[in-house]
């Protein structure tokens, strides 16, 4: 009987103690003493990079006249580069809970206190503006140059800058595309320029203008390569060969809709022709006529290679109409 009584008392004590602990766990932190939060950084930290330069454009186009020596474009940018630090961690609050007075007898109060750890995972983000260093600038070819401060060029956060690009147009026609590679401490970018070289504008000549120029040519047959005449008779044929060169420099007179009577019709020549015939006439012309000498050695605009390409084209395009036995 005594043994049963002892076991019963032990059971009662255990139930009361367990109830005290359960009450302590479910109490609001206001019912106890809470320590200051403790932040424990996590092992994983991420560094993120936002875009560095904001460019006004990465490709620019311009039109220039046929006689332009160069073309210049400017690329503007702003340094908006930011480095973002993202860190995760655990926030810990220690709460010492006490059994409210009267919940248990003082005899068991010592068993009712317990530390409760409240935790939550948080992320801390910090964004910092950063400088960017331009380390290298490489144009795509020697005719293209970039204008900017000496390298390395450190661009402070939030500031603006510009890079100028100049293209030498000597010997170029049509559409010209060039690139400039810009390397920075935070990546690289290719800047593209497209230059459209417009065709020469030919002035419409009146009959009076034609007569005036003919009188000038009678005195100096090379006058077609000078002053206003050069626009039609020289500049259009620059850096061209074969048929393209013929259309630009020869066809404007010999294939003109209103061809002057003193300009021969090349398709109906009364003399035998050959590649050597064409080469001689093109290079040296004919003194006492309107036919100028196109060779550079005689004061004309064409190189030996251009003249050779014209002679080859004319031999194929306009075969000699004089029978072989008379040649």
Secondary structure, 3 states (H helix, E strand, C coil): CHHHHHHHHHHHHHHHHHHHHHHHHCCCHHHEEECCCEEEEEEEEEEEECCCEEECCCEEEEEECCCCCEEEEEEEEEECCEEEEEEEEEEEEEEEECCCCCCCCHHHHCCCCEEEEEEEEEEEEEEEECCEEEEEEEECCCCEEEECCCCCEEECCCCEEEEEEEEECCCCCEEEEEEEEEEECCEEEEEEEEEEECCCCCCCCCHHHHHHHHHHHHHCHHHHHCHHHHHHHCHHHCCCCHHHHHHHHHHHHHCCCCCCCCCCCHHHCCCCCCHHHHHHHHHHCCCCCCCCCCEHHHCCCECHHHHHHHHHHHHHHCCCCCCHHHC
